[in-house]
Amino acid sequence: MKRPFVVGIIGGFLGIATALYVIFSSGSSGATLSGVQAALFSSLGLMGAVIANTESRFAGWMLLSSAVWITLSVPLAGTLSLLYLYMPAIIIFAIASVLCFMEPEADEEPLPEEEQEPQA
């Protein structure tokens, strides 16, 4: 298991748990809608984390878009106080996406090592 996978899984489950908390404790339909959208985008982040071992660049874009869309879905509730609840998941998704972009692509060939002559 690579680091982007583990960090992305943590962010995804944290985002879904936060979204479920917001859904079940909300008093308005806007907050419920924001929670549903955050849960959907957190599941997108989970999918990105799962494919991070094989398609690191694409997974990075999925994780980054998940963080951005969760951030954009919160103002639908009409209050920015919910952003404090989602902030840990957003930051973890962003860290996982950076880790994905730092990973070498699977189909890239590693640099050849210099051949050393045997010493007598």
C-alpha positions as CSV (number, residue, x, y, z in Angstrom):
1,M,0.0,0.0,0.0
2,K,1.3,3.4,-1.0
3,R,1.0,6.6,1.0
4,P,-1.6,8.2,-1.4
5,F,-3.8,5.2,-1.0
6,V,-3.7,5.2,2.8
7,V,-4.1,9.0,3.1
8,G,-6.9,9.1,0.5
9,I,-8.8,6.3,2.3
10,I,-8.5,8.2,5.6
11,G,-9.8,11.4,3.9
12,G,-12.7,9.6,2.2
13,F,-13.9,7.9,5.4
14,L,-13.5,11.1,7.3
15,G,-15.5,13.1,4.7
16,I,-18.3,10.5,4.6
17,A,-18.5,10.4,8.4
18,T,-18.7,14.2,8.5
19,A,-21.3,14.3,5.8
20,L,-23.4,11.7,7.6
21,Y,-23.1,13.8,10.8
22,V,-24.3,16.9,8.9
23,I,-27.1,15.1,7.2
24,F,-28.5,13.6,10.4
25,S,-28.1,16.7,12.5
26,S,-29.1,19.3,10.0
27,G,-32.1,21.5,10.5
28,S,-32.5,22.8,7.0
29,S,-32.8,21.3,3.6
30,G,-29.8,23.3,2.4
31,A,-27.5,21.7,5.0
32,T,-28.9,18.3,4.1
33,L,-28.2,18.9,0.4
34,S,-24.7,20.0,1.3
35,G,-24.1,16.9,3.3
36,V,-25.3,14.6,0.5
37,Q,-23.1,16.4,-2.0
38,A,-20.1,16.1,0.3
39,A,-20.8,12.4,0.8
40,L,-20.9,11.9,-3.0
41,F,-17.6,13.8,-3.5
42,S,-16.0,11.9,-0.6
43,S,-16.9,8.7,-2.4
44,L,-15.2,10.1,-5.5
45,G,-12.1,10.7,-3.3
46,L,-12.3,7.1,-2.1
47,M,-12.4,5.9,-5.7
48,G,-9.4,8.0,-6.4
49,A,-7.6,6.5,-3.5
50,V,-8.3,3.0,-4.6
51,I,-6.8,3.6,-8.1
52,A,-3.8,5.5,-6.7
53,N,-1.6,2.5,-6.9
54,T,-2.1,2.0,-10.7
55,E,-3.1,5.4,-12.1
56,S,-1.4,7.9,-9.9
57,R,-1.9,11.0,-12.1
58,F,-5.6,10.3,-12.7
59,A,-6.1,9.5,-9.0
60,G,-4.4,12.8,-8.1
61,W,-6.9,14.7,-10.2
62,M,-9.8,12.8,-8.7
63,L,-8.6,13.5,-5.2
64,L,-8.0,17.2,-6.0
65,S,-11.4,17.6,-7.6
66,S,-13.0,15.9,-4.6
67,A,-11.4,18.4,-2.3
68,V,-12.4,21.4,-4.5
69,W,-16.0,20.2,-5.0
70,I,-16.5,19.6,-1.2
71,T,-15.3,23.1,-0.6
72,L,-17.7,24.5,-3.2
73,S,-20.7,22.5,-2.0
74,V,-20.6,23.8,1.6
75,P,-21.8,27.4,0.8
76,L,-25.1,25.8,-0.6
77,A,-26.2,25.5,3.0
78,G,-26.1,29.2,3.4
79,T,-23.5,29.2,6.2
80,L,-19.7,28.8,6.2
81,S,-19.7,27.3,9.7
82,L,-20.0,23.9,8.1
83,L,-16.7,24.4,6.3
84,Y,-15.0,23.9,9.7
85,L,-16.4,20.4,9.9
86,Y,-15.3,19.5,6.4
87,M,-11.9,21.1,6.6
88,P,-9.9,18.1,7.8
89,A,-11.3,15.9,5.0
90,I,-10.5,18.6,2.4
91,I,-6.9,19.0,3.7
92,I,-6.4,15.3,3.7
93,F,-7.7,14.9,0.1
94,A,-5.4,17.7,-1.0
95,I,-2.4,16.1,0.7
96,A,-3.3,12.7,-1.0
97,S,-3.5,14.4,-4.4
98,V,-0.1,16.0,-3.9
99,L,1.3,12.6,-3.0
100,C,-0.2,11.2,-6.1
101,F,1.4,13.8,-8.3
102,M,4.8,13.2,-6.6
103,E,4.6,9.4,-7.4
104,P,6.3,8.3,-10.6
105,E,3.9,7.1,-13.3
106,A,3.7,3.3,-13.5
107,D,4.5,3.1,-17.2
108,E,7.5,5.4,-16.9
109,E,10.7,3.5,-17.1
110,P,13.1,4.0,-14.2
111,L,16.4,5.8,-14.9
112,P,19.1,3.3,-15.8
113,E,21.7,2.9,-13.1
114,E,25.3,3.3,-14.0
115,E,27.1,0.1,-14.7
116,Q,30.0,-0.5,-12.4
117,E,33.0,-2.4,-13.4
118,P,34.0,-5.3,-11.2
119,Q,36.9,-4.5,-9.0
120,A,39.8,-6.9,-8.8
